[in-house]
Amino acid sequence: MWEYSDKVREHFFNPRNSGPLEEANGIGDVGSIQCGDALRLMLKVNPETEVIEDAHFQTFGCGSAIASSSALTEMIKGLTLDEALKVSNQDIADFLDGLPPEKMHCSVMGREALQAAVANYRGEEWSDDHEEGALICKCFAIDAVMIEDVVTANNLNTVEEVTFYTKAGGGCAACHEGIEEILAKVKASRAGPGEVSPPPPCPATPEAPKPPSKKLSIVEKIKIIEEVLESVRPMLQRDHGDVELADVQGKKIYVHLKGACSGCMMEAATLGGIQQKMIEALGELVQVLPSSHMPVEA
């Protein structure tokens, strides 16, 4: 199990600035439904001074994603947009007294949401899919430009580190060779004239969900599922939504999204976040689906 700092726990259980910001004039949406993390960052910017007067977020994912989003809003309030853009993903992690290496992608997502929100305020085009770069990781739609940027900014050296920071390479592993080539390219650019960069170390395959010590009975499985849903309900209820278990059919978990969560534009992100928590809690790959997708009995 990952070790979290007290500040990460504090910002997860008591997130700051969570929920909609009615007066927002800069909004950034980033994330991947596939990996279960999605973030909307909302800024209220003074048009005369470009000072960020307020910042709110709506996110769904693991505890580190929530904590990173909460920390980011606290860090940037009172800064000008140019000052805020200097905040790096490492600054977010440092503010939280560190993140587990496997969760550094959450701080990267926060940095990208900030860039997207500032671009939105300034009327500029911004996209987190980096269309100008060759697609390297098809599982998580991560391209060469993003990987190279993150490797350079965070001085990464292994495929495993790239996976921790971007999730690229964390699925089928078919892209590991491409990631190694990018690592070698960045290392070569770091080397001085006449110096030769050593080849990248052999990549370590990211850990799959750890299986439970024994096979869970259906009763034990449902109990864990209910506990996960109870852990996320307070956050949904703060935004006038809710969730409850509808049915469990093998590896498919059906849930009712209620109130503001039903039909919300972030519904897919909400389900993705719940799914990620279910996978971690159950130690197996499962799929979380809305109750409307339940098969109709003949």
Residue pairs with C-beta under 8 A, 6 or more apart in sequence:
2 100
2 102
2 103
3 100
4 12
4 63
4 64
4 100
5 96
5 97
5 98
6 97
7 67
7 71
7 95
7 96
7 97
8 63
8 64
8 67
8 96
8 97
8 99
9 63
9 67
10 67
11 66
11 67
11 68
11 70
11 71
11 96
12 63
12 64
12 66
12 67
12 70
15 57
15 66
15 67
15 69
15 70
15 235
16 70
16 73
16 74
17 54
17 55
17 56
17 57
17 70
17 73
17 74
17 77
18 56
18 57
18 58
18 70
18 235
18 238
19 56
19 58
19 238
19 239
20 42
20 56
20 58
20 239
21 42
21 43
21 44
21 54
21 55
21 56
23 44
23 54
24 42
24 43
24 44
24 56
25 43
25 44
25 45
25 47
25 121
26 42
26 43
26 44
26 45
26 117
26 118
26 120
26 121
26 122
27 40
27 41
27 42
27 43
27 117
27 120
28 39
28 40
28 41
28 43
28 112
28 113
28 114
28 115
28 116
28 117
28 118
28 119
28 120
28 126
29 38
29 39
29 40
29 113
29 116
30 38
30 39
30 41
30 109
30 112
30 113
30 116
30 128
31 37
31 38
31 39
31 59
31 61
31 109
31 113
31 269
32 38
32 140
32 141
32 167
33 268
33 269
33 272
34 139
34 140
34 141
34 272
35 105
35 140
35 167
35 170
35 272
35 276
36 60
36 61
36 62
36 272
36 273
36 275
36 276
36 277
37 59
37 60
37 61
37 62
37 65
37 105
37 106
37 109
37 272
37 273
37 276
38 59
38 60
38 61
38 266
38 268
38 269
38 272
38 273
39 57
39 58
39 59
39 61
39 65
39 69
39 109
39 110
39 113
40 57
40 58
40 59
40 113
40 266
41 55
41 56
41 57
41 69
41 72
41 73
41 110
41 113
41 114
41 116
41 117
42 55
42 56
42 57
42 58
42 117
43 52
43 54
43 55
43 76
43 117
43 118
43 121
44 52
44 53
44 54
44 55
45 51
45 52
45 53
45 81
45 121
46 53
49 80
50 80
50 81
50 82
51 78
51 79
51 80
52 76
52 77
52 78
52 79
52 80
52 81
52 84
53 77
54 77
55 72
55 73
55 76
55 77
56 73
57 69
57 70
57 72
57 73
57 113
58 239
58 266
59 65
59 66
59 69
59 273
60 266
60 269
60 270
60 272
60 273
60 274
61 106
61 272
61 273
61 276
62 103
62 106
62 273
62 276
62 277
62 280
64 99
64 100
64 103
64 106
64 107
65 106
65 109
65 273
66 235
67 96
67 106
68 92
68 93
68 96
68 99
68 106
68 107
68 109
68 110
69 110
69 113
71 92
71 95
71 96
71 110
72 87
72 92
72 110
72 113
72 114
74 95
75 87
75 91
75 92
75 95
76 84
76 87
76 114
79 87
81 118
81 121
81 122
84 114
84 118
85 114
85 115
85 118
87 111
87 114
88 111
88 153
89 104
89 107
89 108
89 110
89 111
89 150
89 153
89 154
89 165
90 107
90 153
90 154
92 107
92 110
92 111
93 99
93 104
93 107
99 106
99 107
101 161
101 164
102 164
102 206
103 164
104 154
104 164
104 165
105 164
105 165
105 166
105 167
108 150
108 165
108 166
112 128
115 126
116 126
116 128
119 125
119 126
120 126
128 146
129 141
129 143
130 143
130 144
130 145
130 146
131 143
132 145
133 143
133 144
133 145
133 146
133 148
134 143
134 144
135 141
135 142
135 143
135 144
136 142
136 143
136 144
136 147
136 168
136 175
136 178
136 179
136 182
137 147
137 166
137 167
137 168
137 169
137 171
137 175
137 178
137 179
138 171
138 172
138 174
138 175
139 170
139 171
139 172
139 175
140 166
140 167
140 168
140 170
140 171
142 166
142 167
142 168
144 178
144 182
146 166
146 168
147 162
147 166
147 168
147 179
147 182
148 182
148 185
148 186
150 156
150 162
150 165
150 166
151 162
151 182
151 183
151 186
152 186
154 161
154 165
156 162
156 165
156 183
157 183
157 187
157 200
157 201
158 183
158 200
158 201
158 203
158 204
159 169
159 176
159 179
159 180
159 183
159 200
159 203
159 204
160 203
160 204
160 206
162 168
162 169
162 179
162 182
162 183
163 169
163 170
163 206
164 206
168 175
168 179
169 175
169 176
169 179
169 203
169 206
170 206
173 205
176 203
179 203
180 200
180 203
183 200
184 197
184 199
184 200
187 197
187 198
187 200
188 197
190 197
191 197
209 279
209 280
209 282
209 283
209 284
209 285
210 283
211 283
211 284
212 282
212 283
212 284
216 224
216 282
218 248
221 248
221 282
222 245
222 248
224 281
224 282
225 245
225 248
225 253
225 278
225 281
225 282
226 245
227 281
228 274
228 277
228 278
228 281
229 243
229 244
229 245
229 255
229 274
231 277
232 243
232 273
232 274
232 277
233 242
233 243
236 242
236 243
236 259
236 261
236 270
239 260
239 261
240 259
240 260
241 257
241 258
241 259
241 260
241 261
241 262
241 264
241 270
242 257
242 258
242 259
242 261
243 255
243 256
243 257
243 258
243 261
243 270
243 274
244 255
244 256
244 258
245 253
245 254
245 255
245 256
246 254
246 255
246 256
246 291
246 294
247 253
247 254
247 291
247 294
248 254
249 294
249 295
251 284
251 285
251 286
251 287
252 286
252 287
252 289
253 275
253 278
253 286
253 287
253 288
253 289
254 288
254 289
254 290
254 291
254 293
254 294
255 271
255 274
255 288
255 289
255 290
255 291
256 290
256 291
257 264
257 267
257 270
257 271
257 290
257 291
261 267
261 270
264 270
267 290
271 288
271 289
271 290
272 288
274 288
275 286
275 287
275 288
278 286
278 288
279 285
279 286
